[in-house]
Amino acid sequence: MTPEDATGAKRQAEVTAELARTRDLSGGPEPAVDLLLQAVEARATDIHFDPNQDYVDVRLRIDGRLDPFGRLDHKAALAVLSQFKLMADLDIAE
């Protein structure tokens, strides 16, 4: 294993450990921007929202795997999705 591989493996282990902690993503004035920044920092390629009866689980795809990232209540999840739609110039009514 090269030193670069060891460093990459160590960083991936740190990111995975951090992502395993459940987060409340609804804090802050712009939760969508915060979520995007955290996803970029974690090297995520996708953000998945999985609605449940009481909350919405947020998962990130990192290196081909979906890792748990946090949890939003339904109201906060709708706000985040609306912010994403506004950033992408999509119709927020859909």
PyRosetta script that sets phi, psi and omega in degrees:
from pyrosetta import init, pose_from_sequence

init()
pose = pose_from_sequence("MTPEDATGAKRQAEVTAELARTRDLSGGPEPAVDLLLQAVEARATDIHFDPNQDYVDVRLRIDGRLDPFGRLDHKAALAVLSQFKLMADLDIAE")
pose.set_psi(1, 129.8)
pose.set_omega(1, 179.4)
pose.set_phi(2, -77.8)
pose.set_psi(2, 161.3)
pose.set_omega(2, 177.0)
pose.set_phi(3, -58.8)
pose.set_psi(3, -34.6)
pose.set_omega(3, 178.0)
pose.set_phi(4, -65.5)
pose.set_psi(4, -41.2)
pose.set_omega(4, 177.8)
pose.set_phi(5, -63.4)
pose.set_psi(5, -42.2)
pose.set_omega(5, 179.7)
pose.set_phi(6, -63.8)
pose.set_psi(6, -42.6)
pose.set_omega(6, 178.6)
pose.set_phi(7, -64.2)
pose.set_psi(7, -43.3)
pose.set_omega(7, 178.4)
pose.set_phi(8, -63.2)
pose.set_psi(8, -41.6)
pose.set_omega(8, 179.2)
pose.set_phi(9, -65.9)
pose.set_psi(9, -39.8)
pose.set_omega(9, 178.7)
pose.set_phi(10, -65.1)
pose.set_psi(10, -43.6)
pose.set_omega(10, 179.7)
pose.set_phi(11, -63.5)
pose.set_psi(11, -42.0)
pose.set_omega(11, 179.1)
pose.set_phi(12, -62.6)
pose.set_psi(12, -40.2)
pose.set_omega(12, 177.8)
pose.set_phi(13, -63.4)
pose.set_psi(13, -40.2)
pose.set_omega(13, 178.0)
pose.set_phi(14, -64.2)
pose.set_psi(14, -43.9)
pose.set_omega(14, -180.0)
pose.set_phi(15, -64.4)
pose.set_psi(15, -43.3)
pose.set_omega(15, -179.8)
pose.set_phi(16, -62.3)
pose.set_psi(16, -42.2)
pose.set_omega(16, 178.3)
pose.set_phi(17, -63.4)
pose.set_psi(17, -41.3)
pose.set_omega(17, 178.8)
pose.set_phi(18, -65.2)
pose.set_psi(18, -41.4)
pose.set_omega(18, -178.3)
pose.set_phi(19, -70.2)
pose.set_psi(19, -23.5)
pose.set_omega(19, -178.6)
pose.set_phi(20, -69.5)
pose.set_psi(20, -21.6)
pose.set_omega(20, 177.8)
pose.set_phi(21, -76.0)
pose.set_psi(21, 131.9)
pose.set_omega(21, 177.6)
pose.set_phi(22, -72.8)
pose.set_psi(22, 133.0)
pose.set_omega(22, -177.8)
pose.set_phi(23, -117.2)
pose.set_psi(23, 149.2)
pose.set_omega(23, 169.0)
pose.set_phi(24, -95.5)
pose.set_psi(24, 108.7)
pose.set_omega(24, -174.3)
pose.set_phi(25, -91.2)
pose.set_psi(25, 3.9)
pose.set_omega(25, -173.3)
pose.set_phi(26, -86.7)
pose.set_psi(26, -4.2)
pose.set_omega(26, -179.1)
pose.set_phi(27, -77.6)
pose.set_psi(27, 161.9)
pose.set_omega(27, 177.1)
pose.set_phi(28, 89.0)
pose.set_psi(28, 158.1)
pose.set_omega(28, -176.3)
pose.set_phi(29, -73.3)
pose.set_psi(29, -26.7)
pose.set_omega(29, -178.8)
pose.set_phi(30, -131.3)
pose.set_psi(30, 78.3)
pose.set_omega(30, -175.3)
pose.set_phi(31, -62.4)
pose.set_psi(31, -29.9)
pose.set_omega(31, 179.6)
pose.set_phi(32, -66.4)
pose.set_psi(32, -42.6)
pose.set_omega(32, 179.0)
pose.set_phi(33, -65.9)
pose.set_psi(33, -43.4)
pose.set_omega(33, 177.7)
pose.set_phi(34, -59.7)
pose.set_psi(34, -43.8)
pose.set_omega(34, 179.3)
pose.set_phi(35, -62.8)
pose.set_psi(35, -44.2)
pose.set_omega(35, 178.8)
pose.set_phi(36, -61.8)
pose.set_psi(36, -43.7)
pose.set_omega(36, 179.8)
pose.set_phi(37, -62.7)
pose.set_psi(37, -42.0)
pose.set_omega(37, 178.8)
pose.set_phi(38, -67.0)
pose.set_psi(38, -37.0)
pose.set_omega(38, 179.0)
pose.set_phi(39, -66.4)
pose.set_psi(39, -41.9)
pose.set_omega(39, 177.7)
pose.set_phi(40, -63.9)
pose.set_psi(40, -43.4)
pose.set_omega(40, 178.9)
pose.set_phi(41, -59.9)
pose.set_psi(41, -35.1)
pose.set_omega(41, -179.6)
pose.set_phi(42, -84.4)
pose.set_psi(42, 0.2)
pose.set_omega(42, -179.0)
pose.set_phi(43, 65.5)
pose.set_psi(43, 36.0)
pose.set_omega(43, 179.7)
pose.set_phi(44, -78.4)
pose.set_psi(44, 143.7)
pose.set_omega(44, 174.9)
pose.set_phi(45, -100.0)
pose.set_psi(45, -22.4)
pose.set_omega(45, -179.2)
pose.set_phi(46, -138.6)
pose.set_psi(46, 152.7)
pose.set_omega(46, 169.7)
pose.set_phi(47, -120.9)
pose.set_psi(47, 124.5)
pose.set_omega(47, -179.1)
pose.set_phi(48, -112.4)
pose.set_psi(48, 137.1)
pose.set_omega(48, 175.6)
pose.set_phi(49, -112.5)
pose.set_psi(49, 117.8)
pose.set_omega(49, -178.9)
pose.set_phi(50, -114.5)
pose.set_psi(50, 99.7)
pose.set_omega(50, -178.1)
pose.set_phi(51, -71.8)
pose.set_psi(51, 139.2)
pose.set_omega(51, 172.6)
pose.set_phi(52, -121.2)
pose.set_psi(52, -179.0)
pose.set_omega(52, -178.0)
pose.set_phi(53, -64.2)
pose.set_psi(53, -39.9)
pose.set_omega(53, -173.7)
pose.set_phi(54, -104.3)
pose.set_psi(54, -16.9)
pose.set_omega(54, -174.1)
pose.set_phi(55, -160.9)
pose.set_psi(55, 177.7)
pose.set_omega(55, 177.4)
pose.set_phi(56, -121.8)
pose.set_psi(56, 121.0)
pose.set_omega(56, 175.6)
pose.set_phi(57, -80.9)
pose.set_psi(57, 139.1)
pose.set_omega(57, 175.8)
pose.set_phi(58, -110.6)
pose.set_psi(58, 128.8)
pose.set_omega(58, 178.4)
pose.set_phi(59, -128.1)
pose.set_psi(59, 149.3)
pose.set_omega(59, 178.7)
pose.set_phi(60, -116.0)
pose.set_psi(60, 139.5)
pose.set_omega(60, 173.3)
pose.set_phi(61, -91.3)
pose.set_psi(61, 116.5)
pose.set_omega(61, 179.3)
pose.set_phi(62, -128.3)
pose.set_psi(62, 123.0)
pose.set_omega(62, -179.3)
pose.set_phi(63, 53.4)
pose.set_psi(63, 40.2)
pose.set_omega(63, 175.6)
pose.set_phi(64, 83.6)
pose.set_psi(64, -3.9)
pose.set_omega(64, -179.3)
pose.set_phi(65, -111.3)
pose.set_psi(65, 143.5)
pose.set_omega(65, 172.8)
pose.set_phi(66, -89.5)
pose.set_psi(66, 117.9)
pose.set_omega(66, -179.4)
pose.set_phi(67, -111.6)
pose.set_psi(67, 139.1)
pose.set_omega(67, 175.6)
pose.set_phi(68, -61.7)
pose.set_psi(68, 141.2)
pose.set_omega(68, -177.5)
pose.set_phi(69, -125.7)
pose.set_psi(69, -38.8)
pose.set_omega(69, -178.4)
pose.set_phi(70, -179.6)
pose.set_psi(70, -168.6)
pose.set_omega(70, -174.2)
pose.set_phi(71, -145.2)
pose.set_psi(71, 139.1)
pose.set_omega(71, 176.7)
pose.set_phi(72, -124.8)
pose.set_psi(72, 146.6)
pose.set_omega(72, 168.9)
pose.set_phi(73, -75.1)
pose.set_psi(73, 166.2)
pose.set_omega(73, -173.9)
pose.set_phi(74, -60.7)
pose.set_psi(74, -39.9)
pose.set_omega(74, -179.2)
pose.set_phi(75, -63.4)
pose.set_psi(75, -45.1)
pose.set_omega(75, 179.4)
pose.set_phi(76, -66.4)
pose.set_psi(76, -38.5)
pose.set_omega(76, 179.2)
pose.set_phi(77, -62.7)
pose.set_psi(77, -42.0)
pose.set_omega(77, 177.2)
pose.set_phi(78, -62.5)
pose.set_psi(78, -38.8)
pose.set_omega(78, 178.3)
pose.set_phi(79, -64.5)
pose.set_psi(79, -43.4)
pose.set_omega(79, 179.7)
pose.set_phi(80, -63.7)
pose.set_psi(80, -46.5)
pose.set_omega(80, -179.9)
pose.set_phi(81, -63.3)
pose.set_psi(81, -37.5)
pose.set_omega(81, 176.7)
pose.set_phi(82, -64.2)
pose.set_psi(82, -40.8)
pose.set_omega(82, 177.3)
pose.set_phi(83, -62.4)
pose.set_psi(83, -43.0)
pose.set_omega(83, 177.4)
pose.set_phi(84, -59.6)
pose.set_psi(84, -44.1)
pose.set_omega(84, 180.0)
pose.set_phi(85, -62.8)
pose.set_psi(85, -41.9)
pose.set_omega(85, 178.2)
pose.set_phi(86, -63.2)
pose.set_psi(86, -42.1)
pose.set_omega(86, 178.8)
pose.set_phi(87, -62.1)
pose.set_psi(87, -31.7)
pose.set_omega(87, -177.2)
pose.set_phi(88, -94.4)
pose.set_psi(88, 6.7)
pose.set_omega(88, -177.3)
pose.set_phi(89, 56.6)
pose.set_psi(89, 39.7)
pose.set_omega(89, 176.2)
pose.set_phi(90, -99.4)
pose.set_psi(90, 163.5)
pose.set_omega(90, 178.2)
pose.set_phi(91, -76.4)
pose.set_psi(91, 116.4)
pose.set_omega(91, -177.5)
pose.set_phi(92, -74.3)
pose.set_psi(92, -9.8)
pose.set_omega(92, 178.5)
pose.set_phi(93, -76.3)
pose.set_psi(93, -17.3)
pose.set_omega(93, -178.3)
pose.set_phi(94, -87.7)
pose.dump_pdb("model.pdb")
